[in-house]
Amino acid sequence: MAASVELRIAVDERAGDVSGLLVRPDGARLLYVLAHGAGAGMRHPFLETVARQLDGRGIATLRYQFPYMERRASRPDPPAVAAATVRAVVAEAARVAPGLPLVAGGKSFGGRMTSTAQAEEPLPGVRGLVFLGFPLHPPGRPDDKRAEHLAQVRIPMLFLQGDRDEFADLKLLKPVVKRLGDRATLHLVEGGDHSFHVLKRSGRTDADVMGELVQAMVDFTNLH
């Protein structure tokens, strides 16, 4: 795996600077701006594994912290602050990897904040969004209001979703994706929960699932 390059990324006066980790393999063909979920930062093992496997497939990654995670606060940033952070990191990605095509998104909260930023104003240079477990609603409170902004996203979207995900009732998510038309692709991981863990009785391992996720991402980026 290519060495990680640590970055400091200026957001704005409210948020200050945040940390970033750039992994860029030789001959990279694409860069994925990859945001973390609400409860864990950019060095979470899941994101480390995603970055390592994408590196092996010629895809660079730029992981980063949201301001609240940088401060070690428990409460996520308001959407306006999170979206401003996404925008600043996308601009940094274009600066450190000029000419490299971009996709953006991330795990759960990070993916939703990326689509929020894209819906408000297109992220320069970003040609697609990749969601690792889109958090459609809190567990046990099925609703699709969190998806309303996706109608304003005009670029291709890939939803990678476990079919046991308590944050996305498939009876709601499937119609959301259908309404988005050919802009949206839903890839369901059989037996996967919100963290893409599968039950032991499935006969599959987390490594098997990660291979499936990475292949789906590669296929999506090859198309778009």
Backbone bond lengths (Angstrom), bond angles and torsions (degrees), N, CA, C in turn:
res aa  C-N    CA-C-N  psi(-1)  N-CA   C-N-CA  omega(-1)  CA-C   N-CA-C  phi
1 M - - - 1.460 - - 1.518 109.76 -
2 A 1.329 115.71 139.32 1.461 119.90 176.69 1.525 109.93 -60.52
3 A 1.323 116.08 149.52 1.461 120.46 179.62 1.526 110.48 -65.55
4 S 1.341 116.07 144.87 1.461 121.09 175.31 1.523 109.21 -78.27
5 V 1.322 115.93 136.14 1.460 121.59 175.08 1.522 107.61 -107.98
6 E 1.327 116.92 121.73 1.459 120.61 -179.17 1.521 110.26 -82.56
7 L 1.323 115.93 135.94 1.460 122.22 -177.20 1.529 109.91 -125.33
8 R 1.325 116.27 155.93 1.460 123.07 166.22 1.525 106.62 -116.61
9 I 1.318 115.58 127.04 1.458 120.97 -172.51 1.529 109.18 -121.21
10 A 1.318 116.67 120.56 1.466 121.76 179.40 1.523 109.25 -78.89
11 V 1.329 115.67 129.52 1.467 120.27 178.88 1.529 109.39 -98.94
12 D 1.323 117.38 -76.80 1.467 122.17 176.31 1.528 107.56 -162.78
13 E 1.324 116.33 -174.56 1.468 119.84 -176.63 1.520 112.16 -65.15
14 R 1.322 117.70 -32.74 1.468 120.42 179.59 1.519 111.35 -69.21
15 A 1.317 115.53 -45.33 1.459 120.61 -170.28 1.521 113.49 -94.07
16 G 1.329 118.00 -23.57 1.457 120.17 -176.37 1.515 111.73 72.35
17 D 1.325 116.43 -143.64 1.464 122.24 -179.73 1.526 110.04 -102.44
18 V 1.324 115.35 154.84 1.460 121.04 173.68 1.523 108.97 -130.65
19 S 1.322 115.04 160.44 1.463 121.43 178.82 1.520 110.78 -85.34
20 G 1.326 115.53 151.05 1.452 121.56 174.71 1.515 110.78 -139.63
21 L 1.326 116.24 157.51 1.465 123.35 176.12 1.520 108.67 -131.13
22 L 1.320 116.03 114.75 1.465 121.51 179.06 1.526 109.05 -101.42
23 V 1.322 116.06 126.42 1.464 121.83 172.24 1.522 106.45 -119.92
24 R 1.332 116.34 115.27 1.464 120.22 -175.12 1.521 110.12 -129.87
25 P 1.326 117.11 106.10 1.464 119.20 178.43 1.530 111.34 -70.79
26 D 1.310 115.91 156.15 1.463 119.99 174.34 1.525 108.56 -59.59
27 G 1.317 116.03 134.62 1.459 120.14 178.66 1.511 113.89 73.28
28 A 1.325 118.12 21.69 1.471 120.80 179.31 1.527 110.46 -53.86
29 R 1.333 115.41 140.54 1.469 119.93 -179.44 1.524 112.16 -107.24
30 L 1.333 116.83 -7.30 1.458 121.11 -172.43 1.518 108.15 -163.19
31 L 1.340 117.12 154.98 1.458 121.22 174.50 1.524 108.91 -128.22
32 Y 1.330 115.22 129.39 1.467 122.61 179.19 1.522 108.24 -103.58
33 V 1.336 116.85 114.92 1.464 122.50 175.80 1.526 106.56 -81.92
34 L 1.340 116.08 108.53 1.459 122.80 -163.13 1.533 111.24 -114.86
35 A 1.325 116.06 112.43 1.471 122.05 -177.51 1.523 110.82 -96.43
36 H 1.319 115.68 151.02 1.466 121.21 -179.46 1.528 111.82 -85.18
37 G 1.332 115.33 168.49 1.460 121.59 176.47 1.516 112.06 -81.07
38 A 1.323 116.49 179.76 1.469 120.60 -173.27 1.521 113.19 -66.85
39 G 1.328 117.69 -31.89 1.454 119.28 -170.50 1.514 116.33 -103.46
40 A 1.309 118.40 -1.39 1.464 120.66 -177.17 1.520 109.50 -148.89
41 G 1.338 116.08 147.25 1.454 121.25 -174.74 1.518 114.22 -85.42
42 M 1.332 114.29 -167.80 1.467 121.24 -172.29 1.522 113.50 -68.55
43 R 1.340 117.72 -16.75 1.465 120.38 -179.71 1.530 112.91 -95.28
44 H 1.308 117.30 10.79 1.464 120.33 177.51 1.535 109.37 -57.33
45 P 1.348 117.27 139.95 1.469 119.34 -177.09 1.523 114.54 -54.57
46 F 1.327 117.80 -34.66 1.467 119.66 178.56 1.527 110.88 -60.52
47 L 1.342 116.69 -46.53 1.462 119.87 -179.25 1.527 111.25 -70.94
48 E 1.327 116.49 -34.31 1.471 119.97 174.77 1.532 110.00 -58.97
49 T 1.318 116.08 -43.44 1.461 120.33 -178.64 1.521 111.12 -68.22
50 V 1.333 116.66 -41.74 1.465 119.71 175.94 1.530 110.38 -57.34
51 A 1.323 116.04 -48.02 1.467 120.31 -178.92 1.521 111.40 -61.80
52 R 1.331 116.67 -42.34 1.465 120.17 -178.57 1.528 111.10 -65.26
53 Q 1.324 116.77 -43.03 1.462 118.84 -177.86 1.526 111.96 -72.64
54 L 1.326 117.47 -36.61 1.462 119.12 176.48 1.528 110.84 -66.67
55 D 1.325 116.12 -36.12 1.461 120.98 175.70 1.529 110.28 -54.64
56 G 1.322 115.79 -42.07 1.455 120.37 179.85 1.516 113.69 -70.27
57 R 1.324 116.19 -12.21 1.476 120.83 179.10 1.529 111.74 -109.30
58 G 1.323 116.98 14.90 1.460 120.66 175.70 1.512 115.02 80.44
59 I 1.346 117.25 19.14 1.462 121.19 179.75 1.527 109.00 -114.17
60 A 1.313 116.44 122.13 1.458 122.22 176.28 1.524 109.70 -78.76
61 T 1.323 116.42 157.52 1.459 121.34 175.90 1.519 109.91 -133.39
62 L 1.323 115.03 145.95 1.463 121.56 169.86 1.521 106.85 -124.75
63 R 1.350 114.92 103.49 1.468 120.77 175.41 1.525 108.45 -91.83
64 Y 1.320 116.18 156.77 1.460 119.36 -177.09 1.514 110.66 -158.44
65 Q 1.324 115.15 164.67 1.451 122.35 178.27 1.535 109.70 -97.96
66 F 1.318 116.37 141.34 1.457 119.33 164.32 1.532 107.81 -77.62
67 P 1.338 118.19 155.21 1.469 120.17 -175.07 1.527 114.11 -54.66
68 Y 1.335 118.50 -40.30 1.463 119.52 -178.48 1.528 111.12 -63.74
69 M 1.328 116.68 -36.19 1.461 119.90 179.26 1.529 109.98 -71.24
70 E 1.315 116.14 -34.58 1.457 120.56 176.85 1.532 110.61 -62.54
71 R 1.327 115.64 -36.91 1.473 120.81 179.32 1.531 112.49 -84.46
72 R 1.324 116.40 -4.87 1.466 123.04 -176.08 1.522 111.48 62.99
73 A 1.314 115.76 33.58 1.461 120.93 174.59 1.530 108.90 -84.45
74 S 1.312 116.66 154.67 1.465 120.24 -177.07 1.521 112.56 -87.91
75 R 1.308 116.94 -24.48 1.459 120.36 -174.98 1.533 110.42 -94.65
76 P 1.323 118.41 125.08 1.465 119.94 179.86 1.527 112.47 -60.11
77 D 1.320 114.65 156.43 1.462 120.71 178.70 1.525 111.28 -63.91
78 P 1.336 117.64 153.41 1.460 120.09 170.55 1.532 109.91 -59.25
79 P 1.330 117.69 152.91 1.461 119.87 -178.43 1.532 114.33 -53.25
80 A 1.323 117.79 -36.32 1.468 119.31 -178.60 1.533 111.23 -63.90
81 V 1.335 116.38 -40.73 1.464 120.55 178.99 1.521 110.17 -69.95
82 A 1.327 116.54 -43.00 1.462 120.20 179.97 1.528 110.81 -63.14
83 A 1.327 116.94 -43.19 1.463 120.18 -179.83 1.530 111.14 -65.50
84 A 1.324 117.13 -37.94 1.466 120.39 176.76 1.526 110.49 -63.53
85 T 1.326 116.75 -35.27 1.459 120.94 177.86 1.522 110.62 -66.94
86 V 1.318 116.35 -46.07 1.466 120.26 176.38 1.522 110.36 -54.16
87 R 1.326 116.05 -47.13 1.462 120.83 -176.76 1.536 111.16 -63.07
88 A 1.333 116.18 -40.95 1.464 120.26 179.84 1.522 110.77 -66.04
89 V 1.323 117.18 -39.04 1.466 120.08 -178.79 1.520 111.12 -71.12
90 V 1.317 117.64 -38.60 1.475 120.12 175.33 1.529 110.35 -60.25
91 A 1.323 116.90 -41.82 1.466 120.23 177.16 1.526 110.73 -62.95
92 E 1.334 117.09 -39.32 1.461 121.21 177.52 1.527 110.90 -65.54
93 A 1.321 117.16 -39.17 1.462 120.97 177.70 1.526 110.96 -59.05
94 A 1.327 115.80 -42.85 1.460 119.66 178.66 1.528 111.23 -66.37
95 R 1.324 115.85 -30.76 1.472 119.36 -179.28 1.527 111.93 -74.85
96 V 1.343 116.62 -42.48 1.464 119.63 -176.00 1.530 112.36 -83.29
97 A 1.324 117.32 -18.90 1.467 120.80 179.71 1.524 109.45 -133.69
98 P 1.338 117.47 62.64 1.465 120.28 -175.71 1.524 111.29 -59.93
99 G 1.327 114.40 135.66 1.456 119.88 177.62 1.513 114.87 86.57
100 L 1.338 117.67 -10.55 1.456 120.14 -179.92 1.533 109.14 -84.54
101 P 1.335 118.30 127.06 1.469 119.67 177.79 1.527 110.57 -58.94
102 L 1.333 115.89 149.25 1.467 121.37 -176.73 1.522 111.37 -119.15
103 V 1.345 115.00 142.01 1.460 122.06 159.83 1.527 105.44 -124.26
104 A 1.310 116.67 161.79 1.461 119.83 -176.95 1.524 109.26 -143.39
105 G 1.319 115.47 165.08 1.459 120.96 179.05 1.503 109.89 149.07
106 G 1.336 116.82 -143.56 1.445 118.93 179.18 1.505 113.00 151.12
107 K 1.335 113.01 -167.46 1.463 121.41 -176.41 1.526 109.93 -85.10
108 S 1.320 115.94 125.24 1.462 123.31 169.31 1.531 112.57 49.04
109 F 1.342 117.50 -114.13 1.468 122.84 -179.60 1.530 111.82 -51.04
110 G 1.333 116.86 -42.51 1.462 119.80 -178.53 1.514 112.88 -63.55
111 G 1.331 116.34 -37.50 1.459 119.47 176.54 1.521 111.81 -67.21
112 R 1.333 115.30 -42.32 1.474 118.78 -179.07 1.522 111.63 -66.50
113 M 1.328 117.60 -36.92 1.458 119.56 177.85 1.530 111.29 -70.16
114 T 1.327 116.80 -29.53 1.462 120.01 175.72 1.525 110.48 -67.68
115 S 1.330 116.57 -44.38 1.472 118.67 178.95 1.523 110.73 -68.29
116 T 1.337 117.45 -31.73 1.469 120.66 175.96 1.531 110.10 -61.60
117 A 1.328 116.08 -45.48 1.466 120.27 178.73 1.524 110.73 -63.41
118 Q 1.322 116.79 -43.12 1.463 121.05 -179.13 1.525 111.35 -64.60
119 A 1.340 117.00 -37.94 1.462 121.05 -179.78 1.525 111.41 -67.17
120 E 1.341 116.46 -34.99 1.472 120.20 -179.33 1.522 111.50 -71.19
121 E 1.303 115.94 -42.28 1.472 121.80 178.93 1.514 107.85 -162.64
122 P 1.333 118.79 125.59 1.461 120.25 -175.93 1.526 112.95 -50.39
123 L 1.324 115.12 135.26 1.458 121.56 178.65 1.522 108.88 -76.86
124 P 1.325 118.36 120.97 1.468 120.77 -174.31 1.529 112.58 -56.89
125 G 1.309 115.46 128.23 1.454 120.67 175.33 1.508 115.98 83.17
126 V 1.339 118.13 -7.93 1.468 120.83 -177.44 1.530 109.20 -85.01
127 R 1.327 115.00 122.64 1.472 119.50 -175.10 1.526 113.68 -101.59
128 G 1.337 117.68 -8.14 1.457 120.40 178.98 1.523 110.72 -168.31
129 L 1.342 115.72 161.06 1.462 122.27 177.71 1.520 109.25 -118.72
130 V 1.342 115.66 138.37 1.462 121.68 178.42 1.523 108.40 -124.41
131 F 1.345 116.03 118.31 1.462 122.32 -178.14 1.525 109.85 -104.50
132 L 1.318 116.62 124.67 1.460 122.33 174.65 1.528 107.73 -99.85
133 G 1.319 115.86 84.92 1.464 121.07 -177.46 1.519 111.39 80.66
134 F 1.325 117.53 75.35 1.468 120.78 179.31 1.528 108.44 -67.36
135 P 1.359 117.71 125.33 1.471 120.45 -177.34 1.527 110.82 -85.20
136 L 1.309 115.83 86.28 1.462 120.08 -174.92 1.522 112.23 -66.94
137 H 1.327 117.16 -32.84 1.465 121.38 -178.18 1.521 108.77 -161.53
138 P 1.337 118.92 162.42 1.471 120.78 173.42 1.527 109.92 -66.80
139 P 1.336 117.44 152.77 1.471 119.77 178.06 1.528 111.89 -56.09
140 G 1.315 115.44 134.05 1.452 121.14 177.40 1.514 114.96 78.73
141 R 1.330 117.43 2.03 1.474 120.73 -179.92 1.531 109.83 -129.40
142 P 1.318 117.42 65.63 1.463 121.27 -173.87 1.525 113.04 -60.30
143 D 1.293 115.04 130.38 1.468 123.18 -177.71 1.517 106.75 -166.56
144 D 1.317 118.40 158.00 1.471 119.13 178.16 1.531 113.12 -122.18
145 K 1.343 116.57 17.90 1.466 119.28 -178.64 1.526 112.41 -62.73
146 R 1.341 117.10 -31.49 1.461 120.07 -179.62 1.530 112.25 -65.37
147 A 1.318 116.67 -13.68 1.464 120.28 -178.97 1.521 112.89 -96.67
148 E 1.335 118.36 -3.53 1.467 119.49 -174.39 1.521 112.49 -59.30
149 H 1.353 116.59 -37.01 1.463 119.42 -177.50 1.527 112.81 -67.54
150 L 1.337 117.64 -18.52 1.461 119.86 -177.00 1.530 112.33 -63.94
151 A 1.317 116.86 -22.40 1.468 119.91 176.50 1.519 111.89 -61.90
152 Q 1.350 116.56 -22.67 1.466 120.79 -179.52 1.526 112.48 -90.05
153 V 1.340 117.16 -3.01 1.463 121.04 179.38 1.528 108.18 -88.37
154 R 1.327 116.22 121.42 1.464 120.04 -172.84 1.521 113.45 -105.64
155 I 1.324 117.88 7.83 1.461 121.18 179.87 1.530 109.19 -110.79
156 P 1.327 118.60 163.23 1.462 120.76 -178.68 1.521 112.88 -61.46
157 M 1.330 115.24 145.72 1.465 122.54 -179.54 1.519 109.75 -130.89
158 L 1.336 115.88 137.10 1.458 121.83 174.60 1.524 108.39 -115.46
159 F 1.333 115.70 120.94 1.464 121.92 176.52 1.517 108.10 -101.59
160 L 1.332 116.62 110.75 1.459 122.27 173.87 1.524 106.89 -98.26
161 Q 1.313 116.97 117.09 1.458 119.92 -167.14 1.517 110.70 -142.30
162 G 1.347 117.06 132.29 1.455 120.26 170.94 1.517 110.09 -74.47
163 D 1.321 116.52 142.63 1.474 117.43 -177.91 1.532 112.58 -80.10
164 R 1.359 117.25 0.53 1.471 121.03 171.72 1.533 110.94 -111.02
165 D 1.299 117.47 18.36 1.467 121.89 -175.45 1.532 110.58 -70.65
166 E 1.340 116.23 116.71 1.467 120.76 -179.01 1.527 112.26 -72.38
167 F 1.323 117.54 -11.79 1.459 121.64 179.27 1.529 112.35 -93.51
168 A 1.322 117.19 3.07 1.467 119.37 -177.96 1.528 109.83 -154.66
169 D 1.317 115.32 88.84 1.466 121.08 175.70 1.530 107.53 -62.56
170 L 1.325 116.39 121.88 1.465 119.71 -176.20 1.524 112.68 -63.52
171 K 1.337 116.81 -23.93 1.464 119.03 177.02 1.524 110.93 -66.37
172 L 1.328 116.75 -21.46 1.461 121.54 175.98 1.521 111.63 -99.69
173 L 1.331 116.62 -39.97 1.465 119.31 -175.59 1.525 112.61 -67.58
174 K 1.316 116.88 -41.84 1.463 118.80 -178.42 1.531 112.32 -59.64
175 P 1.346 119.13 -45.14 1.473 118.38 175.73 1.530 113.19 -63.60
176 V 1.339 117.11 -35.24 1.472 119.96 176.66 1.517 109.61 -58.58
177 V 1.330 116.21 -50.12 1.468 120.56 -178.72 1.527 110.44 -63.14
178 K 1.322 116.61 -40.17 1.466 120.15 -179.65 1.530 111.20 -62.34
179 R 1.339 116.13 -40.46 1.471 119.87 179.64 1.533 111.93 -64.29
180 L 1.314 116.73 -27.25 1.469 120.09 -179.88 1.519 112.18 -76.85
181 G 1.314 116.27 -9.69 1.461 120.02 174.55 1.517 112.79 68.30
182 D 1.335 115.30 -147.54 1.461 118.96 -174.12 1.521 113.45 -74.58
183 R 1.348 117.24 0.86 1.471 119.58 173.63 1.514 112.05 -75.82
184 A 1.325 117.79 -19.28 1.461 120.96 -171.18 1.519 112.10 -120.03
185 T 1.333 115.07 139.37 1.463 122.90 175.36 1.519 108.13 -126.04
186 L 1.328 117.00 131.04 1.459 122.47 177.65 1.521 108.97 -109.14
187 H 1.334 115.91 121.51 1.463 121.35 175.39 1.520 107.95 -114.04
188 L 1.309 116.53 113.41 1.465 121.18 -178.05 1.521 110.55 -94.27
189 V 1.331 114.38 132.25 1.462 121.35 175.11 1.529 107.51 -95.65
190 E 1.302 115.77 112.78 1.464 120.59 -176.33 1.526 110.64 -62.15
191 G 1.340 115.55 123.71 1.462 121.24 177.02 1.515 114.89 82.10
192 G 1.336 117.78 -0.21 1.453 120.82 -176.17 1.520 112.98 -81.84
193 D 1.346 116.47 142.62 1.456 120.60 173.65 1.529 109.45 -96.10
194 H 1.329 117.59 -164.19 1.472 119.88 -175.83 1.525 112.14 -65.18
195 S 1.327 116.34 -25.74 1.468 121.21 177.47 1.525 112.00 -96.69
196 F 1.329 115.96 6.65 1.464 123.82 -179.26 1.524 112.84 67.31
197 H 1.337 116.80 21.12 1.456 119.78 170.76 1.530 108.67 -78.31
198 V 1.332 115.56 142.23 1.463 120.40 177.01 1.526 108.72 -115.21
199 L 1.318 115.46 155.48 1.457 120.76 179.18 1.527 110.30 -68.55
200 K 1.334 115.96 145.14 1.469 120.12 -178.69 1.524 111.66 -57.46
201 R 1.329 116.06 -35.60 1.460 118.58 -176.52 1.532 112.55 -67.92
202 S 1.337 116.59 -10.30 1.467 119.46 177.79 1.523 111.59 -70.33
203 G 1.340 115.82 -20.54 1.455 119.06 -176.99 1.515 113.96 81.44
204 R 1.329 116.28 1.53 1.467 120.81 -179.81 1.528 109.58 -108.04
205 T 1.311 115.93 155.69 1.458 121.67 178.40 1.520 110.03 -109.94
206 D 1.338 115.48 166.67 1.467 119.46 175.01 1.524 110.40 -59.33
207 A 1.330 117.18 -34.46 1.469 120.65 178.71 1.529 110.84 -64.94
208 D 1.329 116.78 -39.01 1.471 120.16 176.37 1.527 110.41 -60.33
209 V 1.332 115.11 -45.11 1.462 120.17 -178.66 1.519 110.39 -65.27
210 M 1.326 117.53 -42.48 1.461 120.03 179.04 1.523 110.79 -60.57
211 G 1.327 116.87 -40.47 1.454 119.78 176.54 1.521 111.99 -60.00
212 E 1.335 116.01 -39.11 1.467 120.87 177.92 1.528 111.12 -65.52
213 L 1.329 116.26 -44.01 1.463 120.53 -179.72 1.529 111.18 -62.00
214 V 1.326 115.29 -47.36 1.469 119.63 -177.70 1.524 110.75 -64.58
215 Q 1.331 117.31 -40.87 1.464 119.36 178.15 1.522 111.02 -62.21
216 A 1.337 116.69 -40.46 1.471 119.87 178.38 1.526 110.75 -63.27
217 M 1.345 116.82 -39.20 1.459 119.81 177.63 1.521 111.43 -65.40
218 V 1.320 116.44 -43.13 1.465 120.47 179.60 1.527 110.09 -62.54
219 D 1.325 116.75 -45.42 1.467 120.45 179.19 1.527 110.87 -59.63
220 F 1.324 116.80 -43.12 1.466 121.83 -179.65 1.525 110.19 -62.47
221 T 1.337 116.91 -46.45 1.464 119.47 -176.91 1.528 111.29 -71.00
222 N 1.324 117.53 -26.41 1.460 119.32 174.91 1.522 111.42 -68.33
223 L 1.320 116.16 -32.78 1.465 120.90 179.93 1.525 111.90 -78.34
224 H 1.349 116.40 -31.34 1.459 119.94 -172.60 1.528 111.71 -119.07
